[in-house]
Amino acid sequence: MRLLIVGFGFIGRELVKALRDKMSFLRSIDRDFKVVGIVDSKGYLYNGKGIDIDDLNKITRLSEHRDYKLGGTALDLLGQNLCDIMVEATPTNIKDGEPGLTHIRLALSRGIHVITPNKGPLVLAFRELMNLAERNECALLYEGAVAGAIPVFSLVRECLQGDKIVRLSGILNGTTNYILSRMFFEEISFEIALKEAQEKGIAERDPSYDIDGIDAACKLVILANALMGREARLNDVRIVGIRGITQEAISLAKRANYAIKLIGTIDRGLEVAPKLVPINHPICVHGTLNAIHIETDLAREITLVGYGAGKETISAILNDLITVLRKRGMSKFSSPKIV
């Protein structure tokens, strides 16, 4: 199978490194597997016989490659059916989902399997995209879009096929969890913890997307729609961020054996808000860890803990890729059945 990588930022570059290291394993599953194209915001590389991945580790920008085509776009390659699988890893845009939404729509309409960690298209058009994938008998997999390396969608799809999820909650943003953890353990203010997170590269220069709860809300929408059959939109989520959390509130909670965490909850409604969590509860994790607590009718309660962003996301993307390679030839890919 022929892979096209769209987006050559941090995730795209780390994926190329992982593909280099795992190529022998991938070809043990599909001996014809190869990377035929890589696209950035200004052009692309394409080689129908396969791009030499080792060459990419000798350059810092895609445009430095001798075969780089300035001005070319992902749509050029997708429109000519020059790949079988696309990893769409352009930056998340929750306003209109672009350019990822257009890339994914075109790929699925042509029967090209799609793997994406890009939350924007999934938040804005989840049901449309899943229906498009089903009509064209191809996969749309998105394990890396929520909670990084935590395999929540794979778990439900493969291991909880007979269970009905009745409630879901968890810590879905590593930046806010880091800030609240530093406030809990070091007894520092929100402002100091945020500044520290920015200096370490854990928080962006403009941290609003994280600390105001928007990132966690986006992930909650995807979880609700994918795992619980909802038709949720971002404006359906009640969102309260962590700007108002004081050191005094953290200390009071700590003395009562609680921690304050930004928790996303899917119950009758959807909510992201600071909550008091018992310090011995399985989702009371610290640092940049994420945790997802699933309550079902049969398995009862399952908690998954892991790193929710950054390099660990590559694990989820690679797992989705392997899933597609192993299911090659199957007539249908779909979301987990909601029972």
LOVO-911579 format. One record per residue (C-alpha): x, z, y; residue in three letters. Coordinates in steps of 0.2 Angstrom, whole numbers, plus 2048, in hexadecimal, padded with zeros to 3 digits. Example, Ala and Ser with C-alpha at 12.3 -4.5 7.8 and 13.67 -1.06 7.14 Angstrom:
<recs>
83E8277EAala
8448247FBser
</recs>
This chain:
<recs>
800800800met
8067FC812arg
80680A81Fleu
804808831leu
80981783Cile
80081784Dval
808824859gly
81B82885Aphe
81B839863gly
81F84985Aphe
81484784Cile
818834849gly
82B838849arg
82984783Dglu
81E83C832leu
82C82F831val
83983C82Clys
82D84381Eala
82A831818leu
83D82E816arg
83F83E80Dasp
83083C801lys
8318297FFmet
83682A7EDser
8288357E9phe
81B82A7F2leu
82281B7E9arg
8208247D8ser
80D8247DCile
80D8127E4asp
81C8087E1arg
8177FC7EEasp
8158097FCphe
81E80480Clys
81D80881Fval
81A7F7827val
8167FC839gly
819809846ile
810809857val
814812867asp
80B811878ser
81580287Dlys
8187F786Egly
81B7F785Btyr
8277F484Dleu
8207E983Ftyr
8287E382Fasn
81D7DD821gly
82A7E0814lys
82C7F281Agly
8357FB828ile
846803823asp
841815827ile
85481A828asp
85680F837asp
849819841leu
85382983Fasn
862821849lys
85781F859ile
84E82A865thr
84181E86Aarg
838811861leu
83C80486Eser
84E80686Aglu
84B7FD859his
8517EB859arg
8407E5852asp
8367EE85Ftyr
8287E3867lys
8247E8878leu
8127E687Dgly
80B7E686Cgly
7FD7F2867thr
7F67FA857ala
7E67EE859leu
7F27DF857asp
7F77E5846leu
7E67EC840leu
7DD7DD846gly
7E87D283Agln
7E57DE82Basn
7F87E182Aleu
7F67F2822cys
7EC7FC815asp
7EE80D81Cile
7EF81382Emet
7F5824834val
7EE826846glu
7F883384Fala
7F682F861thr
7F383E86Dpro
7E284686Cthr
7D684187Aasn
7C584B879ile
7BE842888lys
7BB831880asp
7C6832870gly
7D1823876glu
7DC81A870pro
7DA82285Fgly
7C781F85Eleu
7C980D860thr
7D780C854his
7CD815847ile
7BD80B849arg
7C77FB847leu
7D1801838ala
7C180782Fleu
7B77F8833ser
7C47EE82Aarg
7C57F981Bgly
7D6801820ile
7D881381Ahis
7DA81F829val
7E4830829ile
7E483983Athr
7E884A842pro
7E0844852asn
7D184F856lys
7CA845864gly
7C283785Apro
7BB84384Dleu
7B484F85Aval
7AB840863leu
7A6835855ala
7A883E844phe
79883883Barg
799826842glu
7AB82583Bleu
7A782C82Amet
798820828asn
7A481282Dleu
7B0817820ala
7A3819813glu
79C807817arg
7AD7FF815asn
7B280A806glu
7C181180Dcys
7C8822811ala
7C882C822leu
7D283C81Fleu
7D684982Ctyr
7DE858824glu
7EB859832gly
7DE85A840ala
7D986C83Dval
7E587B839ala
7F4870836gly
7FA873824ala
7EB87D81Eile
7E2872812pro
7D0877816val
7C8866814phe
7D2862804ser
7CD8737FDleu
7BB870800val
7BB85E7FAarg
7C48627EAglu
7C18747E6cys
7B187A7EDleu
7A686B7E9gln
7978757E3gly
7988827F0asp
78E883800lys
79788980File
78C896818val
79889C826arg
7AA89882Cleu
7B58A1838ser
7C78A283Dgly
7D68A1848ile
7D888E84Cleu
7E588E85Aasn
7F6894858gly
7FB89586Athr
7ED8A286Ethr
7F18AB85Fasn
8038AC864tyr
7FF8B3875ile
7F28C086Eleu
7FF8C5861ser
80D8C886Earg
8008D2879met
7FC8DC869phe
80D8E0863phe
8188E0873glu
80A8E787Fglu
80E8DA88Cile
8018D2898ser
7F88C1894phe
8028B98A2glu
8138BE89Bile
80E8B9889ala
8088A888Fleu
8188A5899lys
8228AA88Aglu
81889E87Fala
81B89088Cgln
82E89388Cglu
82E892879lys
824882879gly
81588A870ile
80A88887Fala
80987888Bglu
80D87989Darg
7FB8778A0asp
7F4883892pro
7E2881896ser
7DD877887tyr
7E388587Casp
7E0895885ile
7CF89088Basp
7C988D879gly
7C787B87Aile
7D387686Casp
7CB883860ala
7BA87D865ala
7BE86B860cys
7C587184Flys
7B587B84Dleu
7AA86B850val
7B4861843ile
7B286F836leu
7A0871839ala
79C85E837asn
7A885B829ala
7A586A81Eleu
793870823met
78A860827gly
787864839arg
785858847glu
78E862853ala
79685D864arg
7A386686Eleu
79586B87Basn
78C87486Dasp
79A88186Cval
799891876arg
7AB89387Cile
7B48A2884val
7C78A1885gly
7D48AF886ile
7D88AF899arg
7CE8BF89Cgly
7D78C988Eile
7E08D8895thr
7EE8E288Egln
7E28F1890glu
7D58E9885ala
7E38E5878ile
7E98F7878ser
7D78FE876leu
7D48F2867ala
7E58F785Flys
7E1909860arg
7D1906856ala
7DA8FC849asn
7D48EB850tyr
7DC8DC857ala
7D58D0864ile
7D58BE85Dlys
7CE8AE863leu
7C28AA855ile
7B889A852gly
7A889D848thr
79B892840ile
78B89B83Casp
77A896843arg
784890852gly
79688C857leu
7A0898861glu
7B289A866val
7B68AB86Eala
7C18BA86Epro
7BB8C6860lys
7C08D785Aleu
7C88D5848val
7CC8E383Dpro
7DF8E383Bile
7DD8E3828asn
7D18D4828his
7D98C581Fpro
7D78BA82File
7E18C783Acys
7F18BD839val
7FE8BC847his
80A8B1850gly
80689E84Fthr
7FD8A083Eleu
7EB89983Casn
7DE8A0830ala
7CE89A82Aile
7C18A5821his
7B489B817ile
7A48A4810glu
79B89A802thr
78C89D7F7asp
79689E7E7leu
7A98A17EAala
7A38AD7F8arg
7B38B0803glu
7C38A6804ile
7D08A7812thr
7DD89A815leu
7ED89F820val
7FA893826gly
80388B835tyr
7F688183Fgly
801874849ala
81186C84Cgly
81C86683Elys
81186E830glu
804862834thr
80E85582Bile
80B85E81Bser
7F885A81Eala
7FB848822ile
806845813leu
7F984D808asn
7EC84180Easp
7F783280Cleu
7FB8377FAile
7E883A7F7thr
7E58287FDval
7F38217F2leu
7ED82A7E3arg
7DB8247E5lys
7E08127E8arg
7D38077DFgly
7C58147E0met
7B680C7E8ser
7B181A7F4lys
7B88277FFphe
7AD834807ser
7AB84580Fser
7A8854804pro
7968547FFlys
78C862808ile
78286B7FBval
</recs>
